[in-house]
Amino acid sequence: MLDQCYPAESERTRKNWAHQIWRFLHEIAVGDFVVMPRKYRDVVEIGQIMGGYSYRADQPIGYRHIRPVKWLNTVARAAISGDLRDSMGTLLTVSELSRRDAAERVKALAETGIDPGYSGAIAAPADIDALVSDVDTAGSRQLSVRDLLGLWGFGRRTSDALEEVGSALQENGLAVRPDFTTVQLDSIVTVVANDPEDTEASPAVSGSEVVETGKRPHLARRQRSPADGGSGSPAD
């Protein structure tokens, strides 16, 4: 049907749509949690699927395919840890969050408005001075790239972030293994005292090597464990 109705779209696009329709109809289960980032507000709506699929011809076009949702809580984006918040930025309208205890964390957000984080998470130092102190005391300090950037108030590896963080690390005699510009934001890196002969560490970067752009927030869902999703009624 999609092939007949949208012949001008690429085969890949039509297959993507078909997979999302299938998930909406058959994979999202009653009891799943739904997360809907609000487009023009810094909040996320969290609800729970209360019933099966239905078609409502009396509704406006774009709102006729329905899954009933009970909305439970409105949570500020800032209350959600960066790794989970970024997962909600998938380009798919209907998708599942499954990494880093996402199901349990969405449930906790629905009930308390607090993201408990994931098991095994490494707490970040309070500031750069605490990072330097930890390295001086223990010889090294592990943290995620995301938390490393966060010490300087950055959430992504923009050119400004790379330049400022790289310079500050160098000024404090610190290096990062592996190079924090080459791994994922949620990867764990080790900060150590700078060794000029260490070619695997990243004591500084030019500020123009890696630039990350933001993701467009959409629905996300979760099956049999809290779902991330969008509205209870995706567009026709």
Salt bridges, closest charged atoms under 4 A:
ASP3 OD1 - ARG14 NE 2.54
GLU11 OE2 - LYS15 NZ 3.32
GLU27 OE1 - ARG221 NH1 3.88
ASP32 OD2 - ARG221 NH2 3.78
GLU45 OE2 - ARG38 NH1 2.98
ASP58 OD1 - ARG56 NE 3.11
ASP83 OD2 - ARG105 NH1 2.90
ASP86 OD2 - ARG146 NH1 2.94
ASP86 OD1 - ARG156 NH2 3.31
GLU96 OE1 - ARG221 NH1 3.95
GLU111 OE2 - LYS107 NZ 2.70
ASP115 OD1 - ARG105 NE 2.85
ASP134 OD2 - ARG141 NE 2.77
ASP186 OD1 - ARG146 NE 2.87
ASP198 OD2 - ARG177 NE 2.51
GLU212 OE2 - ARG157 NH2 2.47
ASP236 OD2 - HIS65 NE2 3.12
